Each structure stands twice: as C-alpha cells, then as structure tokens.
C-alpha cells in the first residue's frame, strides 16, 4: 500500500473513532498532524455558535490562500467531507510561556510580533491572533485557527483588530511585563507594522476614558478585564493622536 493510501486510511479510522470531535492529534511516520472536523453541536449551542461546516470550509479556503502566498500558516495536507488535516506547527505560544524558561520569552515574542507584521505586510489578517492561536517551533511561527477571519471589514480595520487582540493576549497571559511586551511591539512596528500601530493608537483615542475606569482593576480584575487597562496604558506612552474612524 502506498504511503498516501496508508495516511488516508489512518485518517478514515480516526474519523470513525472520533466522529464529531473538533480536533484530534495523531502521528504518522514520526510526524504529528491535526485532524479538524466539523464540530458536532447539540441543543442550544446550534443556535449560539456559527455554522460549524461553513466555518471549517472558510478556514480551509483561508489557509490554502495564505499558503499560496507564502504566509506563515501550517500546511493543509488532506481535505475531505467535513474535515481537514494540517501539519503540526509546534506548541502554541500560550503553552510555551506556561512551561518554557522566561529567558526564552523575548526571542519567542519578538519572532511572533515580526511574523504578525509579515502577515499584515502581505495584506492579510488573522482575525484573532491570541497566543493560543499562534505556534512557535525552532524560530518558525505559524498562525492557526482562522475561523474568526473577517472578510466583511476593511483590511486596515482587520489588522488593527489583530494588533489589539495580540497586545491584549500578551497582557492576559504574562501580565504587566511592560518592558518585555513593549519590546515585542517595537519589533512589530520595525518589521512593517508602524502604520497599523499608529492606526490602533488613533482608534483607541476616543476610548481612553476607559483607562480611568479600568485603573482599579489593573491587578485585581479578571483575565479579560485586567489587560484592558494595560492595552490602553501601552498606547498612552506617547502623545495622543486624534481619533479616526476605521
């Protein structure tokens, strides 16, 4: 049996064993892969979540298009009715920061920030580049899970959203390590992201009143609320620019 046939046979067996399970990891000839299926929803979740089949097809299309342009995304190696298989791209940044030595964090975060700028320079966006949706392995960054990709928004507004989600996620997972985070964002700006950073600053100008509301929660708020203060803090470090519409 040819290698490709053995691979597809293994995928078929995994689908039978884990039908409806959103993500399953497996190995084939020493390499790790991820089987992603149409999520099987029950009850009210069918109404609360977007059409899972449509979301999967959209993600396949986005990953295929991005890969065609050389963007930092994992390779789609197999596609079928209600599923796709992608190559493993390493641990997520969220997991790396939880288990790796802090001495390695600056290198990892700078690599990720530069990769995000590279994606934006290609005129693409991710939609939700939180640290759980970005992987890093031996200096190579890959963006995963593009289901939040927003084609109905302008390119600039999507990229501004990317940057704000990214900065929020940095503060969410590593706290107010301002020097470390500022260094990563400086790397993003230097790698071609300056325009988007400035646009993000302009966009937040009319929301800076939240800075005073969020101040009491900068250390004691929840995982989503605390970073709001620090995102606003980040963009207050230079003279404010006038608010603009995106």
Secondary structure, DSSP 8 states (H G I E B T S, - for coil): --HHHHHHHHHHHHHHHTTT-SEEEEEETTEEEEEEE-----TTHHHHS--HHHHHHHHHHHHHHHHHTT-SB--EEEEETTEEEEE---EEHHHHHHHS-GGGHHHHHHHHHHHHHHHHHTT---S---GGGEEEETTEEEE---TT--TTS-HHHHHHHHHHHHHHHHHHHH-S-HHHHHHHHHHHIIIIIHHHHHHHHHHHGGGTHHHHHHGGGTTTS-TTHHHHHHHHHHHTSS--------
